[in-house]
Every structure is written in structure tokens, then in C-alpha cells.
Amino acid sequence: MCGIVGLFLKTDDLRPRLGDLLTDMLITMTDRGPDSAGIAIYGDESDALKMTIQSDTPDESFAGLEETLSALLGLQVRMRAVDTHAVLHLPEGSETQVRAFMTEKGIRVMGAGTAMEIFKEVGLPADVAARFGIRQMTGSHGIGHTRMATESAVTTLGAHPFSTDTDQCLVHNGSLSNHNGVRRELARKGFVPQTQNDTEVAACYISSRLAEGDNLGRALEGTLKDLDGFFTFVVGTKNGFGVVRDPIACKPAVMAETDDYVAFGSEYRALANLPGIEDARVWEPEPATVYFWER
């Protein structure tokens, strides 16, 4: 079933409240999928690449990691540990080497970018948000997901959001019927999903379209032609926020827009406590129609 939320701020007034608002929105969707949850926050852009990593044994995996990576790269690496996750600030051009190091050490990479940080774990949205201090996070936009696993195991890697490109991530409600065929085609293009989750296939598909020069709107239009099944996708990029539903649109969705923000929820109750919601334009996104906003 799953629950999706998203909030894109058109002005800066609400930036200090982004994490708090998203947390409340996601907790409201708990009964749509209580097995795992995650949130991607787009905060202040960094001069360095930010890589979010995760370990089931963080005390062991993160001990001395900052110093080890600094010595390996010959440049200063900064690390902020947050429960089972950590955010690394890396020197330019080091991403490939650091990803290889993480694979060797059995540390998972959740995502990377100059603005995006991703936090996801098994558990209820309220518990996951509290563990990572999501309420205190600030930024321009973010997306979240609470999951009811249907096609893959209840694991940290199976939780949403999925990120398969710099500053890009996706959450999904629904199921894809042709994801194995799309997976093979993506692998031939060099985009190789790391899990059995069909949502990661969709994220890789969008990444491949962006790599070919499409903007987010055209990439989302492509999903309507190349991905079969029933789905609602909410996508975040460094500057953008997009929504698309399949042509049947059997999964619930509602959007609201004011002068200050655009918001998405699987149900209206996720939006009901947003500031100014009483004056918002509220609508159900049309089937097979792409909506996207960019800063």
C-alpha cells in the first residue's frame, strides 16, 4: 500500500520548518505502511560532495572512518554520524574511489549530492524520524515514504527513497510489472540496480533519461511509455520536485499549492496541518500527467 509525502518550498520562509513539517506528514501516513520509512532532505548546497552512508554496526564501521578516508585521499574528509547513518563531506573527484572503499568495507551508500541527504531504516516513521533528528533539519524541499513491503524483503536497502544519481531520488507507491525487462536494458546502459526492489529500477530509469539530456519533466513522461504497472512516483532533484501517476491512477494521491509551497500526500490528511492549507489550491493529480516544479 505505502504512503508518500513531499514538500517543495517556493520561498525561504518555511526552510527552518521543513524537517518538522515533513515528519508530521509522514507520521500521518504510518498505517499505509509500517515496516520501514525514509526521508530525503535537500538542504543548503555544499561546496563539497555529501555522501550519506549506512551501517548495521555503526560504532565499528564509523570508528576512525574520517581519518582513514582523509589519509586515503590525501585531503580532508569531514563526517557527521547520525545513528546508523553518517554524512561524509568529500573532496571533489573522490566519489568513485570512496564508493569502492565503502563496497570493500561493507558500508552501504544511501545517496550522494551537494544538497541531498537520505535517511532510511526499518521501523515506524515516528521512530525513524526521531533516530535521525529529522524534525531539526532545514532545507528547500524533501520527500518521504513509509513502506508496506510487497515485492522485496523488509530491509534498510529495500526502504525508500532510492537514489541512483547525484542529488536525485524517488519514492513510489504501487508495483511495476515489467521491471525485470527494464532492469536488463538499464544494465546494458551502465545503470545497474543494487536491490530487487522495482522502485530502484524506476529510479535508475529516470537517472538514465537525465543522463541522456532530458529534464525531469521529460524523464517522468518517459515512465508513462516504458514502465508498465500501477504507480505514483514522487521525485526529487537538487532544484526540482516532480509527480506522475500511471494512466489508470488507481493509487491515491492529492496535491496542494500555495504561494509558499507545493505539497503531495497519498491522502489529504497528510496535508491537513500544513500552514495556509485552508487557502491552498487542492486537487487530485490527473492520470498520465506530469507535474514538476524547479527553483
C-alpha positions in Angstrom: 0.0 0.0 0.0 2.7 2.5 1.1 2.4 6.2 1.9 4.2 9.1 0.2 4.7 12.7 1.1 6.6 15.6 -0.5 7.0 19.3 0.2 8.6 21.8 -2.2 9.1 25.3 -0.8 8.8 28.1 -3.3 10.0 30.7 -0.8 12.6 30.6 2.0 10.3 31.5 4.9 9.5 27.8 5.8 13.0 26.4 5.3 13.6 26.2 9.1 10.5 24.1 9.4 11.0 21.7 6.5 12.0 18.7 8.6 9.3 19.3 11.2 6.6 19.6 8.6 7.7 16.5 6.6 7.9 14.4 9.8 4.3 15.2 10.7 3.2 14.5 7.2 5.0 11.1 7.1 3.8 10.0 10.6 0.2 10.7 9.5 0.7 8.0 6.7 2.0 5.4 9.1 -0.9 3.0 8.7 -0.3 2.8 5.0 3.0 1.0 5.5 4.6 0.5 8.9 7.6 -1.7 8.1 10.2 0.9 7.1 10.4 4.6 6.4 12.8 7.2 4.9 13.1 10.8 4.1 15.4 12.8 1.7 16.1 16.3 2.7 17.5 18.9 0.3 19.3 21.4 2.5 21.9 24.1 1.9 24.1 23.3 -1.0 27.6 22.3 0.0 30.9 23.2 -1.8 31.8 19.6 -1.3 30.1 16.4 -2.3 27.9 15.0 0.5 27.6 11.2 0.7 25.2 9.5 3.0 26.3 6.1 4.2 24.7 3.4 6.4 25.9 0.5 8.5 24.2 -2.0 10.7 27.2 -1.8 13.1 27.9 2.0 13.0 30.1 2.1 16.2 32.5 -0.3 14.5 32.2 0.9 10.9 32.4 4.6 11.6 35.2 4.5 14.2 38.2 6.3 12.7 36.5 6.5 9.2 37.0 10.2 8.9 40.8 9.8 9.5 41.1 6.7 7.3 39.4 8.4 4.3 41.4 11.6 4.8 44.6 9.6 4.6 43.4 7.5 1.7 42.5 10.6 -0.4 45.3 12.9 0.9 42.6 15.5 1.5 40.4 16.4 4.5 37.2 14.5 4.8 34.5 15.6 7.3 31.9 13.2 8.8 28.7 13.7 10.8 27.4 10.5 12.3 23.7 10.2 12.8 22.6 6.9 14.4 23.2 4.1 11.7 23.9 6.7 9.1 26.7 9.2 8.5 27.1 12.1 6.1 30.6 12.5 4.6 31.8 15.8 3.1 34.2 14.7 0.3 36.8 16.4 -1.8 35.9 17.0 -5.5 36.6 14.0 -7.7 36.7 11.4 -5.0 33.3 9.8 -5.3 34.3 6.8 -7.3 37.2 5.9 -5.0 35.1 6.4 -1.9 32.3 4.2 -3.3 34.7 1.4 -4.0 36.1 1.8 -0.4 32.6 1.5 1.0 31.9 -1.6 -1.0 35.1 -3.2 0.2 34.2 -2.4 3.8 30.6 -3.5 3.6 29.2 0.0 4.2 26.1 1.0 2.2 25.8 4.2 0.2 22.4 5.7 0.5 23.0 8.6 -1.9 25.2 11.5 -2.8 24.9 15.1 -3.9 25.8 18.6 -3.0 22.3 19.2 -1.4 20.7 15.9 -0.7 20.9 13.7 2.4 18.9 10.5 2.8 18.0 8.7 6.0 16.0 5.4 6.0 15.6 2.4 8.2 13.3 -0.4 9.2 10.7 0.7 11.7 7.8 3.1 12.2 8.0 6.6 10.7 7.9 8.3 14.1 10.8 6.1 15.3 12.9 6.5 12.2 12.4 10.3 12.2 13.4 10.5 15.9 16.5 8.4 15.4 17.8 10.8 12.7 16.6 14.0 14.2 14.6 14.8 11.0 12.5 17.4 12.8 15.5 19.6 13.3 16.6 19.5 9.6 16.2 22.5 7.4 16.1 22.9 3.6 14.2 23.8 0.4 12.4 20.5 -0.3 12.1 16.9 0.7 10.2 13.7 0.0 9.3 10.8 2.3 7.9 7.2 2.2 6.5 4.7 4.7 6.5 1.2 3.2 4.4 -1.9 3.2 6.7 -4.4 1.5 5.1 -6.4 -1.3 7.9 -7.3 -3.8 11.1 -7.5 -1.7 12.3 -8.0 1.9 11.9 -5.6 4.8 15.4 -4.3 4.9 17.2 -0.9 5.1 18.2 -1.2 1.4 14.6 -2.1 0.5 13.3 1.1 2.1 12.6 4.3 0.1 13.8 6.8 -1.1 16.1 5.3 -3.7 18.9 7.4 -5.1 20.7 6.4 -8.3 22.2 9.6 -9.3 23.7 12.8 -7.8 21.1 14.8 -5.9 18.2 12.6 -7.4 15.9 10.3 -5.5 12.5 8.7 -5.9 9.6 7.3 -3.8 7.0 5.0 -5.2 3.5 3.7 -4.3 2.4 0.8 -6.5 4.0 -2.1 -8.4 5.8 -2.4 -11.8 5.1 -5.5 -13.9 8.0 -5.1 -16.4 10.8 -4.1 -14.0 12.9 -7.2 -14.8 13.0 -6.4 -18.5 13.7 -2.7 -17.8 16.4 -3.8 -15.3 18.2 -5.7 -18.1 18.0 -2.8 -20.5 19.3 -0.4 -17.9 22.2 -2.7 -17.1 23.3 -2.6 -20.7 23.4 1.2 -20.4 25.5 1.0 -17.3 22.7 1.7 -14.7 22.7 -1.3 -12.5 20.1 -1.6 -9.7 21.6 -2.9 -6.4 18.4 -4.5 -5.0 15.4 -6.5 -6.1 13.1 -3.6 -5.4 11.1 -2.4 -8.5 11.3 1.2 -7.2 15.1 1.2 -7.7 14.5 0.2 -11.3 12.3 3.2 -11.7 14.9 5.5 -10.1 17.6 4.1 -12.4 15.3 4.6 -15.4 14.9 8.3 -14.5 18.6 8.7 -14.0 19.3 7.2 -17.4 16.9 9.7 -19.0 18.5 12.6 -17.2 21.9 11.4 -18.3 20.7 11.4 -21.9 19.9 15.1 -21.5 16.2 15.1 -20.6 14.9 17.4 -17.9 12.9 16.0 -15.0 9.6 16.6 -16.8 10.6 14.7 -19.9 12.1 11.9 -17.8 8.8 11.4 -16.0 6.9 11.4 -19.3 9.1 8.5 -20.3 7.9 6.4 -17.4 4.4 6.5 -18.9 5.7 4.9 -22.1 8.3 2.5 -20.8 7.2 1.4 -17.3 4.1 -0.9 -17.0 2.1 -1.4 -13.9 0.4 0.9 -11.4 2.4 3.6 -9.8 2.7 7.0 -8.3 6.2 8.5 -8.4 7.5 11.5 -6.5 11.0 12.5 -7.5 13.4 15.0 -6.0 16.4 16.6 -7.7 18.7 19.4 -6.5 16.4 22.1 -7.9 13.2 20.2 -8.7 10.3 18.2 -7.5 8.1 16.1 -9.7 5.0 13.9 -9.6 3.5 11.4 -12.1 0.7 8.8 -11.9 0.2 5.9 -14.3 -2.7 6.1 -16.8 -5.1 4.2 -14.6 -4.1 6.1 -11.4 -5.5 3.6 -9.0 -3.2 4.6 -6.2 -4.5 7.6 -4.1 -2.8 11.0 -4.4 -3.6 14.6 -3.5 -1.7 17.8 -4.0 -1.9 21.3 -2.6 -0.3 24.6 -3.7 0.1 28.0 -2.1 2.3 30.9 -2.8 4.8 29.3 -0.3 4.8 25.6 -1.2 3.7 22.6 -3.3 2.8 19.6 -1.2 2.0 16.0 -2.0 0.4 13.2 0.1 -1.1 9.8 -0.6 -4.1 11.1 1.4 -5.3 14.6 2.2 -4.9 14.1 6.0 -1.1 14.2 5.3 -1.5 17.8 4.2 -4.2 18.9 6.7 -1.9 20.6 9.2 0.3 22.5 6.7 0.4 26.3 7.3 -2.1 28.0 5.0 -3.7 24.8 3.8 -7.1 26.4 4.2 -6.3 28.8 1.4 -4.4 26.3 -0.8 -5.5 25.1 -4.2 -6.1 21.4 -3.6 -6.5 18.8 -6.4 -6.1 15.2 -7.3 -3.3 14.9 -9.9 -4.6 13.7 -13.2 -3.6 10.2 -14.6 -0.7 10.1 -17.0 0.1 13.8 -16.3 3.5 15.1 -15.3 3.7 17.8 -12.6 7.1 19.3 -11.8 8.5 22.5 -10.3 12.0 23.8 -10.2 13.7 26.5 -8.2 
